[in-house]
Amino acid sequence: MARVIIGLSGGVDSSVAAHLLIEQGHEVIALFMRNWHDESVIISEECPWIEDSNDALIVAEKLGIPFQTIDLSKEYKERIVDYMFGEYEAGRTPNPDVLCNREIKFDVFLETALKLGADYVATGHYCRKETIVENGKEVHKLLAGKDNNKDQSYFLCQLSQEQLAKAMFPIGELTKPEVRKIAKELDLVTAEKKDSQGLCFVGKVRLPEFLQQQLKPKKGKILEVPADAENFNRPVVNFEQTINSEALKTVSAPFEYTATDGKEVGEHQGAHYFTIGQRKGMNVGGTPEPLFVIGTDVKENIIYTGQGKNHPGLYRNGLYIKNKDIHWVRPDKALKPGQSASFLTRIRYRQDLEASTLYREEDGLYIIFKNPQMGITPGQFAAWYDDEELVGSGVID
């Protein structure tokens, strides 16, 4: 029997995870993390933290386990929110949920749990852990959840072996309908509660208003770039053959634009509010097909757009990750400079895994896809898999 501290969020997934741990004979303690205090940007009726905290308490009482709330708002602001503002200001699009797992749940929260004598921390993530022994040493595998529709391994793509060693994912073998069924049978208050949307442990926020706390609105031009512009003339790479360093750099680089590349079609309130692939929020009409963001320039405060979902500015065959941003969940599988290997990669949550080849060069890691990928976005995480095991990840440059 182990002492397990579970992050009880007030949702159905962590509720059932706590129940399963009790069934397995563990000593279970529930902690609710309060990570945010500013109610002004939260759509409170959608995801109020007070309601979540109350639901978590009711579940803990029903299951007969100790419950307490811990305030991690200082750490959350410093490690997640300030980082987010910095990334958006630089014209990049961060993923706060990935960071929340690395920096909060499996760092600050884990430290707190260990001080309380925990052997493990548990969460309600739809993913699995498998531990093997290689050369007399334990190696922890991060595996996709059994429910293909809910697999959340991507959100844990930045975890280390040390963090995984202390992690438990009790619902990883279940599907969402099975989890709801268990909650209903137990008559838990969270049984039919909707999944939360929005920032990890903050709630559903109005992102523009949230960003406007730090990044002030600033009028700029929206330019439309034609599909036949020279910007998109790139060499075609053969995915089946080894690609040289120069070609890697060419196909992986973001498209570059200047103010002379397109015609003005509207105005925006700040280039840092927009991300590649975005369709809504520009308020530009009168085009035969909808406009999509294909590039942003926060220095010149310009948004570059293209018409239609098939615009070439939305698609690239490759991406690049700087050395400092490469992370191997399995360090024993890390590529050395000069090496390449085939993996399945996704560049956003719930995207299908795509066939890819990873090339490790002296200056970083290049990922070349068999098929062009839509909306490769700087600041987001690419995660690569060996079958159902998440092997590594990195921040897209």
FENKAGI-V419353 format. One record per pair of residues at least 24 apart in sequence whose C-alpha atoms are under 7 Angstrom apart, sorted by the first residue. I is the first residue (numbers start at 1). GAP is how many residues later the second one is. If there is no record, write none. Layout:
# FENKAGI-V419353
I;GAP  I;GAP
This chain:
# FENKAGI-V419353
1;24  1;25  1;26  2;24  2;25  2;117  3;24  3;25  3;115  3;116  3;117  4;24  4;25  4;114  4;115  4;116  4;117  4;118  5;24  5;25  5;26  5;108  5;113  5;115  5;116  5;117  6;24  6;25  6;115  6;116  6;117  7;24  7;25  7;115  7;116  8;24  8;48  9;43  9;47  10;42  10;43  10;45  10;46  10;180  11;179  11;182  11;184  12;168  12;171  12;178  12;179  12;181  13;111  13;166  14;109  14;110  15;44  16;163  16;166  16;167  17;107  17;153  17;154  19;44  20;150  21;149  28;37  29;36  29;37  29;38  30;30  30;35  30;36  30;37  30;38  31;36  31;37  31;38  31;39  32;36  32;37  32;38  33;36  33;37  33;38  33;39  34;35  34;36  34;37  34;38  34;39  35;36  35;37  35;38  35;41  35;166  35;167  36;37  36;166  41;164  41;165  41;168  41;169  42;161  42;162  42;163  42;164  43;161  43;162  46;158  47;149  47;156  47;157  48;155  55;134  55;135  59;129  59;130  76;28  79;24  85;126  85;129  88;184  89;126  89;183  90;208  91;181  91;205  91;206  91;207  92;286  92;287  93;182  93;284  93;285  93;286  93;287  94;285  94;286  95;285  96;103  97;58  97;102  97;103  98;57  98;58  98;60  100;100  101;55  102;56  102;57  106;57  119;47  120;46  120;47  120;48  121;45  121;46  121;47  122;45  122;46  122;47  123;45  123;46  124;45  124;46  124;47  125;27  125;44  125;46  125;47  126;24  126;25  126;26  126;45  126;46  127;24  127;25  127;26  127;42  127;45  128;41  128;44  140;24  140;25  141;248  142;247  142;248  143;245  143;246  143;247  144;244  144;245  145;27  145;28  146;26  146;27  146;28  146;29  147;27  147;28  154;195  154;229  157;226  157;233  157;235  157;236  158;169  158;171  158;235  159;170  160;169  161;168  208;65  217;52  217;53  218;51  218;52  219;48  219;49  219;50  219;51  220;47  220;48  220;49  220;50  220;81  220;82  221;43  221;45  221;46  221;47  221;81  221;82  222;42  222;43  222;44  222;45  222;46  222;80  222;81  222;82  223;39  223;40  223;41  223;42  223;80  223;81  223;82  224;38  224;39  224;40  224;41  224;80  224;81  224;82  225;36  225;37  225;38  225;79  225;80  225;81  226;36  226;80  227;79  227;84  227;85  231;24  231;25  232;80  232;81  239;131  248;118  251;66  251;67  252;65  252;66  252;67  252;68  253;66  270;31  271;25  271;26  271;27  271;30  271;31  271;32  272;26  276;99  276;101  277;37  277;98  314;60  314;61  315;57  315;58  315;59  315;60  316;56  316;57  316;58  317;51  317;52  317;54  317;55  317;56  318;48  318;49  318;50  318;51  319;47  319;48  319;49  319;77  320;45  320;46  320;47  320;76  320;77  321;43  321;44  321;45  321;73  321;74  321;75  321;76  322;41  322;42  322;43  322;75  323;40  323;41  323;42  325;69  325;70  326;67  326;68  327;65  327;66  327;67  328;63  328;64  328;65  329;62  329;63  330;61  330;62  335;25  336;24  337;24  337;25  343;41  343;42  343;43  344;40  344;41  344;42  345;37  345;38  345;39  345;40  346;36  346;37  346;38  347;34  347;35  347;36  348;33  348;34
